[in-house]
């Protein structure tokens, strides 16, 4: 139902204003892996769903840890379905 200029149908105007837009394409799933060490001998992996900030890394690892590497792993849709 298209609204004409001067149309006073309140319900139609509200419905038109709140029509659901098509869902955006899903973003590729990815995981960020931060490899850290605290003693220089052992390493630990921290996993993040989005790109971690320095504060997020420090919040999880502490301020005494050293960051060795940050890797990003892309997950394909069929890999996610197989895991479920």
Secondary structure, 3 states (H helix, E strand, C coil): CCCCCCCCCHHHHHHHHCCCCCCCCCCCEEEEEEEEECCCCCCEEEEECCCCCHHHHHHHHCCCCEEEEEEEEEECHHHHHHHC
